[in-house]
């Protein structure tokens, strides 16, 4: 029997109270902290347009027993984490970077 794919789905409520649904592609931990790579899931899967998917990288922060996903404010930290995810996801999904 073939194994059925079941993505890890994450629901995030933004500052305006609107819910956003993402697929968690990967998570890593570095000396700077814990991070997740998310892919937005469309409200209507029939309207997926190739090339409109954008990888979202957020920092995992904990406060008073609650877990929060926050934007990475520091450019150097974002670049370091982004490169780490890029390498890992390239291996996981067997894609190659465009080489000009």
Buried (B, 14 or more C-beta within 10 A) or exposed (E): EEEEEEEEEBEBEEEEEEEBEBBEBBBBEEEEBBBBBBBBBEEEEEEEEEEEEEBBBBBBEEEEEEEEBEEBEEEEBBEBBBEBBBEBBEEEEEEEEEEE
